[in-house]
Amino acid sequence: MSERRIRDSYAARATEYTELMGDIAQMDAVDRERIGQWAGGVEGRILDAGCGPGHWTAFLAERGHEAEGIDLVPDFITTARIRFPHVSYRVASLADPGVERGSLGGILAWYSLIHATRGELPALLAEARHALRDGGVLLAGFFDGRDAEPFPHAVTTAHFWSVDGMSRHLEQAGFTVVDSETRVQEGRRPHASVTAVAV
């Protein structure tokens, strides 16, 4: 995974991406429920890692959570600040989130790990663990499939992960997996998400 390639690929389609996927009303109701319930159990600040145009960060903030969004793509951050001026956004990535060690109560990594290869995922999860306090909670959403198998994502190459495979990596990074869910919807790639507590 080249951060430059990912940044440039998303920057080239930032306007299109925002129009197609940048409104919370465009998100699946099941995802809104899942993320809302997860956030309700988080104590402390939440980092939305890979926030894109900022809609999930705003969703959390509007429900009373102290939430900040980070993204590699400056165009996304500019757009998010304009659309949601009451929410904090900045250019950064999960590889270097720019937060103090143990300072976060939660990290939302909703489809922000999908471009990491098998060799790169452990370091990202380790950074997430470092940023979370003991007992902090991570929620990761991703495409369900054969571990690390690449596929031609609409923006740039992405990878599938199984719940078991993602869970193993989380456990190796210092997390305990507490729940997961999967679903298949017509016309979409299979979806999965995992909640894990920092131990």
C-alpha positions in Angstrom: 0.0 0.0 0.0 1.5 3.3 -1.1 -0.1 6.2 0.9 0.8 8.5 -2.1 -1.0 6.2 -4.5 -4.1 6.0 -2.3 -4.1 9.7 -1.7 -3.7 10.6 -5.3 -6.3 8.0 -6.5 -8.9 9.3 -4.0 -8.0 12.9 -4.7 -8.7 12.4 -8.4 -12.2 11.2 -7.6 -12.9 13.2 -4.5 -15.9 15.1 -5.9 -17.5 12.0 -7.4 -16.9 10.0 -4.2 -18.5 12.8 -2.1 -21.6 12.9 -4.4 -22.0 9.1 -4.3 -21.1 8.2 -0.8 -20.7 11.4 1.2 -24.1 11.7 2.9 -25.1 9.8 5.9 -28.5 9.2 4.3 -26.8 7.3 1.5 -25.3 4.9 4.1 -27.0 1.6 4.9 -29.4 1.9 7.9 -27.8 -1.3 9.3 -24.4 0.5 9.3 -25.8 3.6 11.0 -27.3 1.4 13.7 -24.1 -0.6 14.1 -21.8 2.5 14.3 -24.3 4.3 16.6 -24.5 1.5 19.0 -20.7 1.0 19.1 -20.1 4.7 19.7 -22.7 4.6 22.6 -20.3 2.2 24.4 -17.2 4.3 23.9 -15.8 6.4 26.8 -13.7 9.3 25.6 -12.6 10.8 22.3 -13.3 9.0 19.0 -11.0 9.1 16.0 -12.6 8.5 12.6 -9.6 7.1 10.7 -10.0 7.5 7.0 -13.0 9.8 7.3 -13.3 10.8 3.7 -15.7 13.7 3.2 -16.5 13.6 6.9 -20.1 12.2 7.1 -19.4 9.5 9.7 -17.4 11.9 11.9 -20.3 14.3 11.8 -22.8 11.5 12.6 -20.8 10.8 15.8 -20.5 14.4 16.8 -24.2 15.1 16.3 -24.9 12.3 18.8 -22.8 14.0 21.4 -19.5 12.2 21.0 -16.1 14.1 20.9 -15.1 13.0 17.4 -12.3 14.0 15.1 -11.8 12.9 11.5 -8.5 12.3 9.8 -7.8 11.4 6.2 -4.9 11.3 3.8 -6.7 13.3 1.1 -6.5 17.1 1.6 -9.5 17.6 -0.7 -11.7 15.4 1.6 -10.6 17.3 4.7 -11.3 20.7 3.0 -14.8 19.4 1.9 -15.5 18.0 5.4 -14.6 21.3 7.1 -16.9 23.2 4.8 -19.8 20.8 5.2 -19.4 20.2 8.9 -17.7 23.3 10.4 -18.7 22.3 13.9 -16.5 19.1 13.7 -12.7 18.7 13.8 -10.9 17.4 10.8 -7.2 17.2 9.8 -4.9 15.6 7.3 -3.3 12.4 8.8 -3.6 8.6 8.6 -3.8 5.7 10.9 -0.2 5.0 10.1 0.6 8.2 11.9 -2.6 9.5 13.5 -0.9 12.4 15.4 -2.5 11.7 18.8 -0.9 10.9 22.1 -0.4 7.3 23.1 -3.4 6.0 25.0 -5.4 9.1 24.5 -8.4 7.7 22.6 -11.5 6.0 23.7 -12.4 4.7 20.3 -11.3 4.4 16.7 -13.7 4.0 13.8 -11.9 2.3 10.9 -14.8 2.0 8.5 -13.4 0.7 5.3 -10.2 2.5 5.9 -8.1 -0.7 6.2 -9.2 -2.2 2.9 -6.1 -1.0 0.9 -3.6 -2.5 3.4 -1.8 -5.7 2.3 -1.2 -8.7 4.5 2.3 -7.3 5.4 1.0 -3.8 6.1 -2.1 -4.5 8.2 -0.3 -5.4 11.4 1.5 -2.1 11.7 -1.7 -0.1 11.2 -3.5 -2.2 13.9 -0.5 -1.7 16.2 -0.7 2.1 15.7 -4.4 1.9 16.5 -3.6 0.0 19.7 -1.0 2.5 20.7 -3.5 5.4 20.3 -6.2 3.7 22.4 -6.3 3.7 26.1 -6.7 0.3 27.8 -10.3 -0.6 27.3 -10.6 1.6 24.3 -12.6 0.1 21.4 -12.0 -0.2 17.7 -14.7 -0.8 15.1 -13.4 -1.9 11.7 -15.6 -2.4 8.6 -14.2 -4.2 5.6 -15.0 -6.4 2.6 -15.6 -10.0 3.6 -13.7 -12.6 1.7 -10.5 -14.6 1.4 -7.7 -13.1 3.6 -5.6 -10.4 1.8 -7.0 -11.3 -1.6 -6.7 -8.2 -3.8 -9.5 -7.0 -6.1 -10.0 -4.0 -8.4 -11.8 -1.5 -6.1 -13.4 1.4 -8.0 -10.7 3.8 -6.7 -7.6 1.7 -6.3 -6.6 -1.9 -5.4 -8.2 -3.2 -2.2 -8.2 -6.4 -0.2 -10.7 -8.8 1.2 -10.5 -10.1 4.8 -12.4 -12.7 6.6 -13.7 -12.1 10.1 -11.4 -14.8 11.4 -8.4 -13.3 9.6 -9.0 -9.8 10.7 -9.6 -11.1 14.3 -6.3 -12.9 14.3 -4.5 -9.7 13.3 -6.3 -7.7 15.9 -5.5 -10.2 18.7 -1.8 -10.1 17.7 -1.9 -6.3 17.9 -3.2 -6.4 21.5 -7.0 -6.5 21.1 -9.7 -8.8 22.2 -12.5 -9.3 19.6 -15.9 -8.9 21.3 -18.3 -9.1 18.3 -18.6 -9.3 14.6 -21.2 -9.3 11.8 -21.4 -10.2 8.2 -23.9 -9.7 5.5 -24.4 -10.1 1.8 -26.7 -7.8 -0.2 -27.6 -8.1 -3.8 -25.3 -6.0 -6.1 -22.7 -5.4 -3.4 -19.5 -7.1 -2.2 -19.9 -9.1 1.0 -19.5 -6.9 4.1 -18.0 -7.6 7.5 -17.3 -5.7 10.7 -15.4 -6.5 13.9 -15.4 -4.7 17.3 -12.3 -5.2 19.4 -11.2 -3.9 22.8 -7.7 -2.8 23.6 -6.2 -5.0 26.4 
